[in-house]
Amino acid sequence: MESWLASIMLASLTLVTARRYDLQRAAILALGAAGLLAASSLPLSLAGAPLIGLAAAVQVERQRAYGLIVAAMALPGLLQSLYLLLSVSQQGLLFEEQAEQLVAQIKAVGWQGEVDDTILREMVLIGLRLQPGTEFLAALLTGVLAYRLGYLASGPLRLSLPSDVPLKLWRPWSELFWALLAGSVLIMLDGWLESLGLNLVVVVLILYAVQGLAVVRFYFDYVGLPGLARTLFYVILLFTSGLSVLALTLLGLLDARFDWRRLSPARQTAPSEGDSIR
């Protein structure tokens, strides 16, 4: 948790530094910091944080839209995920041994509960296989939060940063559906392609679940739902995580098809953040 918070701060600091001073000098500092962190014993995700901030700064310098800024910030996480994916596929028995070690640690601290050893081992293996996708989603969230933090700091520092998109108006590119289909096909193959497909499907479905949450947030604001009712809804989501993620994913997929919030370029009539639906 501490390293993730440090990644957010470091990415945001890189972005702010690049906007306040010179982009080329900030790039040198970011690349140097990334190299030093990668050579240390710190988590690899921390080394990608300066690159996330640098990617955002480059896109802002080019006056790109927020969606392209987010796409650029996702590239360091994508490279890290591919590195992990290829590393895991080459580890062979070492990967199995890592799963056995984690199972032993879980049993030692008493977290196993009434779960059978075989089921527990399969759960750990799935978690390890999904580590590349998990790292990518963490890096993507790091970029989004770092940019938000940088945007909040841009006012007092008198910097020029385009506004980020509020959650209720968030909608991924329609081409994301093809990534879901590609992942579904790759799952049927063997080796690292199967792992790639599995991680790709999980990542895309999580993004659709976030889109579903954005739809919910949009209509909460549209009908003016009181804060207490919203809190109760989120609490219900928390205690029914499995079912709620499935429902939000389905809602996101349907919104990608029917565009209920009218956010596509052809139906660009969605209200802005300052409109009366807030």
Residue, then its C-alpha position, 0 to 999 in steps of 0.5 A: m500500500e505504501s509503495w502504491l501511494a508513493s507511486i501516485m505521488l512520484a507520478s504526480l510530482t513528475l507531471v507537475t515538474a514537467r509542466r512547471y519547468d522544462l519538459q526535456r529536463a523533467a524527462i532526464l530526471a524521470l528516466g534517471a529516477a526510473g532507472l535507479l528505482a528499477a535497479s534497487s530492491l523496491p517494487l518494480s511498479l515504483a520504477g514505472a511511476p516517473l514514466i507515467g507522469l512523464a507520459a502524461a506531461v508529453q501528451v499535455e504538451r501536445q495538447r491531447a485530449y484526456g482520453l489520449i493522456v490516460a492511454a499514454m499513462a497506461l503504456p508503462g503499466l502495459l510494458q511491465s505487465l508484458y514483462l511479468l507475463l513473459s517472465v512467468s511463462q518462462q519460470g516453469l516449475l519455479f512458478e509452481e513452487q511460488a504457489e506452494q510457498l504462498v499456500a504454506q504462508i496462508k496456512a501458517v497464519g490461519w487465513q485458510g479457514e475451511v477452504d480445501d488445500t486443493i481449492l486454496r492452491e488453485m485460487v493462489l495459482i489463479g491469483l499469480r496468473l492474473q498478476p500481470g493484469t492486476e499490475f496493469l490495472a494498478a498502474l492505470l489507476t496510479g496514472v488516473l489518481a496522479y493526474r487528478l492530484g496534479y490537476l488539483a495542484s495546478g491551480p495554486l501553482r498556476l500551471s496549465l493542465p486540462s481537466d480530467v473527466p469525472l467518473k459519471l462521464w467516463r466511457p472507454w473506447s468502443e474498440l475495447f470490445w474487440a480486445l475482449l474477443a481477442g482475449s477470449v480466443l487466446i484463452m483457447l491456446d496454450g502457453w503464454l498466449e493463454s495467460l495473455g488471453l486470460n489477463l486481457v479478458v479480466v482487464v477488459l471486464i474490470l474496465y467495463a465494470v467501472q463503466g457500469l459504475a459510471v452509468v450508476r453514478f451518472y443517473f444518481d446525479y441525474v435524479g438527484l439521489p440523496g447522499l445517504a441513499r448513495t452510501l447505502f448503495y455502495v455499502i450493498l455493493l461492498f458486501t455483495s462484491g461478486l454479484s455486484v461486479l457481475a452486474l456492473t460489468l453487464l451494465g457497462l457492456l450494455d452501455a457500450r452498445f446502447d450509449w444511454r448517456r449519449l457520450s459517443p461522438a455521434r450522440q454528443t449531447a451529454p451534460s458537462e460537469g457544471d450542468s444542473i444534474r450534479 
